[in-house]
Structures are given as C-alpha cells and as structure tokens.
Amino acid sequence: MTPNAATAATSAPSRRSFLASTAVAAAAVAGGMPLLAACGGSDSGSGGGTSAGKNAKKLLPAYVATNVVTPDIAAKNGSAVGFTSKLDIASLKTSVPKKLGKGGKVSIMSPFWGSPPKGDNAYYKAMNDLIGVDVQWQNQDGNTYDQKLGAVLASSDIPDVVVIPGWNMGGKIPSAIIGKFADLGPYLSGDAIKQYPNLAAIPTDAWQRSLFGGKLRGLPQPSPYVTGIVPLYRKDIFDKEGYQVPTSADEFMALCKEITNAKAKRWACLDMKWTAFQSFGVLSGSEKPLGWNLVDGKMVYRIETQEYLEALEWTRKLFAAGYVHPDAKLGKSAATDPGPKFAAGEFLIYAQNISQWWSRTAEQATQNPDYKIWGMDIFGHDGGSPTLWAEQPAGIFAFVSKKASESVIRDVLAVANVTAAPYGTKEYMLTNYGVEGTHYTVKNGVPTKTDQGNNEVINAYVMVASPTATIAHPDFPEVAKAQVEWQQRMGAFTRKSSFYGMQITEPSRYTNLSNDFEQLEDDIVRGRKKISDMQQAVSDWKSKGGDKLRDWYKKLLDENGSATS
C-alpha cells in the first residue's frame, strides 16, 4: 500500500468513517474536522473568542522550506505536493542527521482504528531507536475516543501527549486544551523552531490553526485548503457509453436521466448534496467558523443564503426523479461502503474524499483491470466557473501536558520532527512503512506492506505531526498526478472566507444552535421535509440566538481582523 491515501479530510460525508478506513489502509492520515479554540489571551473559553488575527504573527514559528527532497509536482493554488516517480530506497534522503531525543519516556494517547499491536513490536522499537525517545502508546478506540478523551481530560492523570481530532472537540474540550496543555511557543515560535527543521517546513497556515487560548499549543497535521470532496465517477463506463462529463447543474441532471435505468439496476449517483454545495458556491461545510463570512459589510451564515436553498432544491430534484441509488434514499450510503456497488456499476457517480480516487483504484486493480475511477471538475451551477471556499489548513493536533518537564517537551518535539519528515526520506519511510524486509518489501519501485507491516505500522506515529500535505502513490502515479492537478484546478476557483485559518470558540450559549441543520438538509433532499421547513428553521435560528451570534462574529472580526488580511 502507498502512503498518503489520505491527504485531506475536509468537510465531507462520513469524515470519521473516512479516517477510520484510511488510517488502517494507508500510513499517512491528515486533516479532519476543524478544531474549536478558546479566546485569545485568556485561559477561560466560556465567553468564546479567537486565537488568531492581529496578534497571531508574533506567536507563529518561522517557515523554512525543506530542500531535502524536491517534489515532482510543486504545490499550487493550495494543493498538496505530488510525487509521481517510482520509489528508490537506495536514494532516500536523510532529514534528521542525528537523534534529538535524550532517551526519556513519553506517553502518548491517540485514537486508533483496528487492533493495536503489542507495545514491544518491531515497528515501535525501530521508531523509538531512530528518535532517541521511548514512546509508550496508549492507543484508544477511535470510534469511542470522545468518551475516553473527556474522562482523561477531566482527571488529574493526563498522558504526556494527547492527540485530539477536530470531531472530538465538543463540549468542554476547548477549555480543557487551554487549561491542561502546555504553551509550545518558547520552543517553536519564531526562529526557535529551526532546531526542528521538519517542523519548520510545516506551512504557516497550519501553525496558525494550532493557536489555542492565545498560545501555540498544538502540533498540526497540515492539509490542503482546497476542498477534499470530489465528484468521483466511472470513467471506463463513461468512455464506453459516450457519456460527457457535465459542466453545469442542468447538464448533470440530463446526464443522470440518461444513465438511470432502475430495471437494469443502474442509477446515476449517490447523494450529491456536497457537490451541490460546491456547485452553487455555498460557504464551506457546516464547520465553524468557515460557515461565516463578511459580505458587503454584513456578517452572513451559510444557512441564510439563497445559494444554500438552491443547492438543497437541486439535490432534492435528483432524488425525486429517481436518479439516486436506493441505498442513498434510505440514508445507507454514509454508513456502508459504497465500493462494491460502485464497482458493480449500480451507480456511476458519488461525492467522497479525494483519497478514494486512489483506494478504489487499488481495490479493483487485479480483479477488474478495465475499471477506472476518475474525478470530475466541479462545475458552476450555471455553466460558469464555480466559487469554492477554502477549508481549514489543519485539523488534527497533538498537545503536550502542562505538567510535562522541559526534557519531556524536547523529547516530544524530537518525535514530531521525525514524523513530520517529508516523503522521499528515510524517516518518512520508517514512520509510514516500518522496516524494509520486515514490514514492507519493494518491487519495481512500489513498496508493499507485509502481513506484519499491516498489523504493526498503522495510525500511531503518524498522529503526532505530519509534513506538508503530500500525495504519492508509487503503484498508481497517474492517479497521484491527477489528484494534485485536480486540486490545483479547483484551487484556482477557491476563495478564503473572513475566518480562514482562525481558531474560534463560540460562546457556550450558542454551541448547539446549529446542531439540527444537517439532519434537516438530509430530510429535505430525500423529500421528507420541504424547503419551507428550512426557511422556518433559519427564522427560528435567528430568533433563538443566530442574530446575536452574527453580531458576536462581526465584533470578533472588527477587533481581531481577518486571518487573511
């Protein structure tokens, strides 16, 4: 298997299930739902606020681009970097010439999907020897991690490092981050980070997302800011049948009519709500604060916009016309693996994370050589260029306990400096693949995990920190090239909202104000509710606090400035 099947888990269908599958299937895991942070300069998040804006720059590490490895495709328009050449183990570079760890012990609690290996396994031993730190893993079930996380943070016994994905950032967790975790600024802000060159090569935007409570507290996993949700389609069947990739909402609807033949068990697509949001220019996801933007001097939330209603109505028409696979009509598509029915040709289009472009290709490579999955460019609903909105540049973070000594913090940074090594280095290969001959073999430039590798080299060290977002598939370089180029084309149409890159916690009284909208969206597109129900819900939202929350966001922006200005 190749690294970086997952380069970005941006606002997406089944984001947790995406990470759960790709963390097992691929070595590198990056991105996730955005974290919420508490107010700048305060150790209390109850009133809400931001850590970014005017005062952020002095807290940020200096950026020093890596020159150890040159990617085959440079980042552009917010894309990942890409590697399309075969892997030559003999020419791997060294990015950590000497051990930075001082031999101490570091305990790390992190979500884990699958069965954790024994603590004395060959992979952990090799990584710890390379780093010079005795990392002791406290792996927890990723599916129930929020429960464990809450209990641990409420106690006085906190591991040295705790990994927190954004989707586990509800309730009191933002305040706990500020109260329980160390300020890494003295070790990383400004030129201090140059002691850790691989960390210094992490993009500044990702570090800005690591500011919590006015302090630099998180070690980030960077991700592209280009949307990670791609309308994936069966290119082999399109080519055979002469179907044309649509360039407008009307063309998409007409294509769906042409494809669908329920008697022959073929439908056009799954739920295309996320593509609709992209096509109609709806502000990014339901994520906070990206759903907010300053428009002509007025603060606007995504659910208030005409584009939002138009996107839901268009998606509803797809369902009503019978073009959507029955599984999606029942709501199953997010809970079950769509891969087998997609491979069988029961539907030809679905919207999912860009990682599935590679993973579906790899799944079918031997059993169905004609199979070809590809990504559609996102079309503007009217046939023009789309207006896309940037996602957050990081979403999973590792935090160090406030009780940790300086020596422990230095050892943690030594770990992160290795796990953030770029693709094409010895450190990257060990972190993501393990030991050659034990955990993987290389044939014709393609590394392949052994059974031992699949059992031991999964979602551990990669959760501490990651290099700049990277796409590399030595087994399918044409897919890696296409993925990066898709990101670059879509990045050209991508705009950053007023709150891009900011860590924000809303006042606690507003925390659950928008909770029911996603379910209402799904009910509307499936015909169980009407557009008028959404209009009423928006009206209720305004009166129950939405208008006051709007004023709060406007004041926040006035006082702190935009992260992009």
ROPA-810271 format. One line per 3 residues: number of its first residue (from 1); for each residue x, y, z of C-alpha. Coordinates in Angstrom, 3 decimals. Example, Ala and Ser with C-alpha at 12.3 -4.5 7.8 and 13.67 -1.06 7.14 Angstrom:
BEGIN
1 = 12.300/-4.500/7.800  13.670/-1.060/7.140
end
This chain:
BEGIN
1 = 0.000/0.000/0.000  1.120/3.521/-0.645  1.444/6.437/1.706
4 = -0.886/9.386/1.875  -4.020/7.767/0.617  -5.468/10.420/2.842
7 = -4.079/13.873/2.332  -7.064/15.885/3.392  -10.170/15.117/5.289
10 = -12.032/18.268/4.771  -15.710/18.917/5.342  -17.081/15.703/3.977
13 = -19.561/12.908/4.140  -18.637/10.366/6.815  -15.462/12.075/7.861
16 = -14.970/9.813/10.833  -15.571/6.684/8.788  -13.169/8.042/6.174
19 = -10.355/8.298/8.689  -11.282/5.013/10.287  -10.837/3.228/6.980
22 = -7.875/5.117/5.569  -5.935/5.141/8.812  -5.863/1.379/8.520
25 = -5.477/1.243/4.757  -2.823/3.919/4.469  0.053/5.028/6.575
28 = -0.486/8.753/6.409  -3.524/10.384/7.902  -4.058/14.105/7.593
31 = -6.726/16.691/8.019  -10.071/16.387/9.764  -12.882/18.418/11.078
34 = -11.686/21.761/12.346  -10.973/22.283/15.978  -12.562/24.999/18.033
37 = -10.260/27.065/20.197  -10.871/29.367/23.079  -10.353/33.079/23.212
40 = -7.034/34.752/22.641  -5.017/35.673/25.678  -7.438/34.127/28.132
43 = -7.369/30.879/29.982  -11.140/30.681/30.000  -13.089/29.735/26.911
46 = -16.577/30.253/28.339  -17.088/33.588/26.624  -15.660/32.477/23.318
49 = -13.215/34.231/21.064  -10.287/33.682/18.759  -6.590/32.972/18.995
52 = -5.856/34.370/15.556  -5.958/37.754/13.901  -3.727/40.728/14.585
55 = -1.702/39.174/17.411  -1.072/35.795/15.812  2.055/36.561/13.815
58 = 4.355/37.008/16.802  3.358/33.572/18.101  3.983/31.673/14.868
61 = 7.095/29.655/14.027  9.365/30.831/11.245  8.754/28.982/7.981
64 = 11.800/27.350/6.426  11.018/25.315/3.322  12.663/21.916/3.153
67 = 15.304/21.386/0.498  15.941/17.744/1.351  13.525/16.436/-1.266
70 = 12.049/18.131/-4.355  8.522/17.001/-5.251  7.676/16.045/-8.838
73 = 4.711/18.433/-8.694  5.027/21.557/-6.579  2.104/22.856/-4.520
76 = -0.052/25.415/-6.331  -3.353/27.130/-5.520  -3.491/25.448/-2.119
79 = -2.845/21.921/-3.400  -0.734/19.164/-1.900  2.698/18.459/-3.341
82 = 2.851/15.402/-5.586  5.303/12.578/-6.260  4.888/10.512/-9.408
85 = 8.232/8.728/-9.709  8.961/5.211/-8.540  10.450/4.857/-5.094
88 = 14.183/4.196/-4.977  15.076/3.016/-1.492  18.793/3.447/-2.173
91 = 18.372/7.154/-2.884  16.250/8.070/0.142  17.439/11.253/1.815
94 = 18.191/11.839/5.493  16.263/14.697/7.084  17.222/14.008/10.716
97 = 21.012/13.540/10.742  21.244/12.991/14.495  18.968/11.869/17.275
100 = 17.302/14.778/19.008  15.712/12.647/21.708  17.500/12.318/25.028
103 = 16.295/8.844/25.895  13.379/9.781/28.084  9.936/8.183/28.202
106 = 6.926/9.860/26.564  3.373/8.562/26.897  1.004/9.346/24.003
109 = -2.764/8.829/23.932  -4.224/8.739/20.438  -7.269/7.396/18.599
112 = -6.683/4.071/16.884  -8.744/2.183/14.340  -8.218/-1.550/14.301
115 = -6.365/-3.785/16.751  -3.369/-2.079/18.390  -0.128/-4.096/18.208
118 = 1.815/-5.140/21.270  3.921/-2.381/22.760  7.233/-4.149/22.138
121 = 6.664/-4.728/18.414  9.433/-4.274/15.849  7.958/-1.071/14.391
124 = 7.741/0.767/17.693  11.243/-0.367/18.618  12.705/0.874/15.313
127 = 10.953/4.253/15.561  11.994/4.799/19.160  15.596/3.914/18.345
130 = 15.651/6.369/15.427  14.141/9.183/17.505  16.011/8.527/20.734
133 = 12.820/8.517/22.798  10.928/5.680/24.485  7.394/6.364/23.239
136 = 4.776/4.413/25.138  1.468/4.311/23.287  -1.911/4.486/24.982
139 = -3.996/3.694/21.921  -7.750/4.145/22.321  -10.625/3.008/20.112
142 = -11.119/5.789/17.567  -14.855/5.106/17.343  -15.435/5.885/21.023
145 = -12.484/8.225/21.525  -14.578/11.204/22.595  -15.781/9.314/25.652
148 = -12.282/8.324/26.719  -10.940/11.781/25.943  -13.486/13.515/28.151
151 = -12.750/11.223/31.067  -8.979/11.614/30.782  -9.051/15.396/30.468
154 = -11.360/15.629/33.467  -8.837/13.737/35.587  -5.517/14.814/37.011
157 = -3.688/11.937/35.315  -3.051/13.076/31.748  -0.521/11.396/29.430
160 = 2.429/13.469/28.248  0.809/13.853/24.816  -2.836/13.706/23.797
163 = -3.927/13.661/20.150  -7.273/15.397/19.552  -9.061/15.274/16.186
166 = -11.457/18.109/15.460  -14.569/15.961/15.518  -13.832/15.147/19.159
169 = -13.782/18.837/20.070  -17.241/19.301/21.503  -18.433/20.461/24.904
172 = -15.712/21.390/27.386  -12.764/20.077/25.343  -11.693/23.523/24.021
175 = -11.454/24.862/27.564  -9.601/21.729/28.639  -7.000/22.297/25.926
178 = -6.225/25.704/27.374  -6.285/24.515/30.958  -4.391/21.251/30.575
181 = -1.830/21.669/27.789  1.498/23.449/27.513  2.488/26.539/25.595
184 = 4.986/25.370/22.973  5.816/28.913/21.916  9.105/29.106/23.855
187 = 10.298/26.064/21.890  8.794/26.785/18.470  7.816/30.436/17.934
190 = 9.941/32.490/15.572  13.430/31.160/14.896  13.288/28.716/17.813
193 = 11.706/26.136/15.506  14.850/25.945/13.388  16.165/23.339/15.840
196 = 13.482/21.101/14.295  13.823/21.541/10.512  10.982/19.219/9.552
199 = 8.610/21.108/11.834  9.881/24.393/10.400  8.799/23.191/6.934
202 = 5.159/22.842/8.033  3.159/25.658/6.367  2.424/28.725/8.486
205 = -1.341/28.368/7.986  -1.250/25.024/9.785  0.598/26.563/12.731
208 = -1.928/29.386/12.862  -4.596/26.730/13.370  -2.515/25.469/16.283
211 = -3.091/28.577/18.383  -5.339/27.913/21.359  -6.080/30.421/24.081
214 = -3.547/32.886/22.730  -0.736/30.313/22.890  0.884/27.931/20.425
217 = -0.270/24.626/21.904  -0.827/22.182/19.036  1.414/20.146/16.752
220 = -0.565/20.039/13.497  -1.298/17.723/10.625  -1.389/20.080/7.617
223 = -3.913/19.613/4.831  -4.613/21.397/1.535  -7.121/24.203/1.793
226 = -8.708/23.085/-1.480  -11.911/21.143/-0.936  -11.237/17.444/-0.433
229 = -14.618/16.268/-1.727  -14.517/15.130/-5.340  -17.385/14.011/-7.593
232 = -15.886/10.614/-8.433  -17.128/8.718/-11.492  -16.631/5.529/-13.508
235 = -14.560/6.855/-16.385  -14.366/3.447/-18.043  -18.157/3.247/-18.332
238 = -18.421/6.905/-19.342  -15.960/6.277/-22.175  -17.722/3.090/-23.267
241 = -21.200/4.649/-23.261  -20.136/8.022/-24.614  -21.281/9.962/-21.548
244 = -19.899/13.500/-21.283  -18.695/14.989/-18.008  -21.212/17.743/-17.154
247 = -20.301/21.420/-16.952  -23.484/22.755/-15.336  -26.235/21.696/-12.942
250 = -28.665/21.232/-15.846  -26.166/19.075/-17.757  -25.648/16.949/-14.656
253 = -29.397/16.428/-14.311  -29.694/15.473/-18.001  -26.757/13.055/-17.679
256 = -28.404/11.397/-14.672  -31.567/10.872/-16.699  -29.526/9.282/-19.491
259 = -27.683/6.929/-17.122  -30.541/5.790/-14.894  -32.314/2.527/-15.674
262 = -33.834/1.151/-12.480  -34.993/-2.067/-14.190  -31.393/-2.788/-15.128
265 = -30.268/-1.892/-11.566  -28.335/1.153/-12.667  -28.703/4.559/-11.106
268 = -26.732/7.688/-11.817  -25.415/8.621/-8.403  -25.498/8.636/-4.635
271 = -26.450/11.678/-2.542  -24.797/14.634/-4.325  -25.536/17.242/-1.632
274 = -21.874/18.075/-1.121  -21.305/18.573/-4.844  -24.387/20.798/-4.894
277 = -22.968/22.964/-2.135  -19.761/23.318/-4.156  -21.515/23.970/-7.459
280 = -23.801/26.646/-6.030  -20.997/28.355/-4.093  -22.272/27.663/-0.581
283 = -19.874/28.681/2.198  -17.746/25.742/3.327  -19.422/22.914/5.133
286 = -21.149/23.232/8.443  -17.794/23.888/10.067  -17.320/26.727/12.489
289 = -16.229/29.369/11.736  -15.968/28.712/7.990  -19.721/28.914/7.534
292 = -19.477/32.639/8.316  -18.255/35.385/6.006  -18.366/39.158/5.730
295 = -20.344/40.060/2.587  -20.766/43.726/1.635  -20.205/44.732/5.233
298 = -22.727/42.251/6.674  -21.888/39.062/8.530  -23.646/36.142/6.841
301 = -24.017/32.496/7.842  -24.268/29.819/5.156  -27.796/28.672/6.001
304 = -29.146/32.174/5.353  -28.013/32.312/1.743  -30.069/31.757/-1.399
307 = -27.292/29.517/-2.717  -27.840/27.145/0.199  -31.549/26.727/-0.571
310 = -30.874/26.360/-4.308  -28.325/23.609/-3.659  -30.786/21.685/-1.478
313 = -33.555/22.069/-4.058  -31.331/20.791/-6.877  -30.312/17.773/-4.791
316 = -33.966/17.144/-3.901  -34.809/17.026/-7.617  -32.170/14.323/-8.180
319 = -33.823/12.180/-5.522  -37.366/12.951/-6.671  -36.535/11.991/-10.273
322 = -35.274/8.582/-9.153  -31.694/9.150/-10.265  -30.196/8.372/-6.833
325 = -29.376/4.816/-5.793  -31.989/3.400/-3.356  -29.330/2.899/-0.661
328 = -28.770/6.648/-0.539  -32.509/7.269/-0.492  -32.612/5.213/2.700
331 = -29.593/7.031/4.069  -27.326/3.988/3.871  -24.606/5.422/1.660
334 = -22.844/7.216/4.501  -22.939/4.227/6.811  -21.905/1.467/4.421
337 = -19.058/1.033/1.981  -20.246/2.131/-1.474  -17.247/0.497/-3.149
340 = -18.743/-2.889/-4.182  -21.878/-1.416/-5.783  -19.813/1.307/-7.461
343 = -17.515/-1.409/-8.840  -20.558/-3.384/-9.998  -21.826/-0.350/-11.887
346 = -25.029/0.046/-9.875  -24.267/3.776/-9.768  -21.637/5.747/-11.656
349 = -21.068/8.946/-9.645  -20.609/9.730/-5.966  -19.066/12.514/-3.884
352 = -16.385/11.475/-1.418  -12.953/12.308/-0.110  -10.208/12.557/-2.706
355 = -8.406/9.633/-1.024  -10.923/7.225/-2.548  -9.673/8.081/-6.024
358 = -6.617/6.012/-5.165  -8.093/3.475/-2.748  -10.864/2.401/-5.156
361 = -8.284/2.121/-7.947  -6.077/-0.086/-5.795  -9.018/-2.272/-4.720
364 = -10.017/-3.125/-8.274  -6.591/-3.224/-9.962  -6.249/-7.006/-10.107
367 = -9.841/-8.212/-10.292  -11.182/-5.637/-12.750  -8.395/-4.264/-14.962
370 = -10.806/-2.200/-17.083  -12.131/-0.349/-14.031  -11.191/3.331/-13.953
373 = -12.363/5.813/-11.354  -11.724/9.489/-12.025  -12.632/12.878/-10.578
376 = -14.966/15.386/-12.215  -14.048/19.035/-12.093  -16.604/20.903/-10.014
379 = -18.867/22.914/-12.287  -20.541/26.232/-11.616  -24.276/25.553/-11.444
382 = -24.916/27.978/-14.320  -22.151/26.587/-16.511  -19.586/29.196/-15.495
385 = -16.647/28.872/-13.125  -17.517/27.619/-9.639  -16.993/29.643/-6.471
388 = -15.338/27.319/-3.981  -14.431/28.078/-0.382  -11.197/27.166/1.345
391 = -11.193/24.532/4.056  -9.070/24.809/7.158  -5.340/24.098/6.680
394 = -5.072/21.661/9.611  -7.489/19.624/11.665  -5.808/17.017/13.898
397 = -3.437/18.145/16.637  -1.166/16.682/19.299  -0.938/18.503/22.630
400 = 1.653/18.279/25.408  0.627/18.210/29.050  1.200/21.368/31.090
403 = 2.816/19.140/33.699  5.491/17.956/31.271  9.043/18.972/32.093
406 = 11.240/20.751/29.554  13.079/17.493/28.845  9.802/15.715/28.089
409 = 8.682/18.559/25.803  12.005/18.398/23.969  11.591/14.644/23.543
412 = 8.072/15.145/22.186  9.393/17.646/19.653  12.070/15.139/18.686
415 = 9.300/12.639/17.944  7.365/15.216/15.911  10.453/16.254/13.948
418 = 10.784/12.665/12.726  7.094/12.070/11.994  6.974/15.356/10.038
421 = 9.784/14.229/7.718  8.908/14.725/4.037  8.164/11.988/1.524
424 = 11.343/10.655/-0.033  13.288/10.488/3.232  14.389/7.567/5.361
427 = 12.431/8.965/8.300  9.231/9.152/6.267  9.588/5.562/5.102
430 = 10.185/4.273/8.613  7.293/6.317/10.026  4.834/5.286/7.319
433 = 6.100/1.834/6.314  8.334/0.489/9.049  11.459/-1.583/8.478
436 = 12.241/-2.785/4.962  12.140/-6.570/4.768  10.139/-6.811/7.974
439 = 7.184/-4.514/7.401  7.376/-3.952/3.663  9.120/-5.010/0.503
442 = 9.858/-3.006/-2.633  9.341/-4.375/-6.132  9.664/-2.240/-9.263
445 = 9.739/0.877/-7.141  6.489/0.087/-5.341  6.547/-0.566/-1.571
448 = 4.097/-3.214/-0.347  3.273/-3.926/3.269  3.836/-7.426/4.614
451 = 1.308/-9.003/6.951  3.453/-7.861/9.855  3.515/-4.341/8.408
454 = -0.256/-4.280/8.092  -0.552/-5.362/11.717  2.044/-3.030/13.241
457 = 2.520/0.049/11.044  -0.890/1.671/11.394  -2.104/5.006/12.801
460 = 0.386/5.550/15.615  3.372/7.837/14.993  1.657/9.491/12.018
463 = -0.785/11.041/14.506  1.848/13.191/16.223  2.698/15.613/13.399
466 = 2.843/15.429/9.602  4.780/17.052/6.763  3.153/19.427/4.316
469 = 0.225/17.728/2.589  1.569/15.170/0.123  0.095/12.850/-2.492
472 = 2.294/9.943/-3.563  1.197/6.612/-4.994  4.164/4.751/-6.496
475 = 1.815/1.961/-7.617  -0.527/4.372/-9.442  1.479/7.516/-10.262
478 = -1.111/8.601/-12.832  -3.667/8.839/-10.024  -1.318/10.900/-7.839
481 = -0.710/13.268/-10.757  -4.433/13.578/-11.469  -5.283/14.200/-7.813
484 = -2.787/17.041/-7.437  -3.761/18.580/-10.772  -7.447/18.401/-9.791
487 = -6.638/20.239/-6.572  -4.696/22.862/-8.487  -7.523/23.455/-10.981
490 = -10.105/23.698/-8.210  -7.757/25.828/-6.139  -7.852/28.466/-8.863
493 = -11.555/28.957/-8.055  -11.126/28.796/-4.280  -11.600/31.809/-2.026
496 = -10.736/32.251/1.638  -13.522/33.442/3.900  -13.069/36.082/6.598
499 = -12.295/33.438/9.227  -9.993/31.180/7.229  -7.298/29.656/9.424
502 = -8.699/31.016/12.670  -9.290/29.018/15.817  -12.599/30.151/17.282
505 = -14.835/29.101/20.107  -18.360/30.430/20.090  -19.846/31.467/23.436
508 = -21.231/28.387/25.155  -24.828/29.610/24.905  -24.616/29.281/21.113
511 = -22.727/25.981/20.940  -25.685/23.804/19.918  -27.611/26.395/17.952
514 = -26.935/24.850/14.532  -26.904/21.184/15.517  -30.100/20.127/13.736
517 = -29.457/21.605/10.310  -27.525/18.691/8.816  -30.353/16.268/9.580
520 = -32.878/18.729/8.167  -30.798/19.027/4.994  -30.891/15.259/4.552
523 = -34.625/15.127/5.202  -35.276/17.844/2.621  -33.248/16.303/-0.187
526 = -34.972/12.957/0.416  -38.406/14.549/0.275  -39.273/14.029/3.931
529 = -39.275/17.777/4.607  -39.791/20.849/2.427  -37.659/23.880/1.584
532 = -40.174/25.912/3.576  -39.218/23.842/6.637  -35.639/25.011/6.205
535 = -36.769/28.621/5.833  -38.709/28.291/9.075  -35.723/26.670/10.794
538 = -33.499/29.547/9.710  -36.036/32.026/11.055  -36.096/30.151/14.364
541 = -32.303/30.048/14.394  -32.147/33.826/14.048  -34.596/34.463/16.863
544 = -33.045/31.886/19.197  -29.608/33.468/19.022  -28.438/33.479/15.406
547 = -28.731/37.240/15.044  -26.859/37.781/18.309  -24.220/35.303/17.210
550 = -23.871/37.270/13.965  -23.169/40.413/15.987  -20.641/38.471/18.052
553 = -18.775/37.327/14.912  -18.820/40.839/13.467  -17.350/42.269/16.669
556 = -14.745/39.498/16.734  -13.678/40.353/13.197  -13.625/44.087/13.917
559 = -11.401/43.585/16.954  -9.030/40.933/15.595  -9.013/41.459/11.859
562 = -9.175/38.722/9.271  -6.583/35.973/9.248  -6.237/36.529/5.503
565 = -5.791/40.305/5.584
end
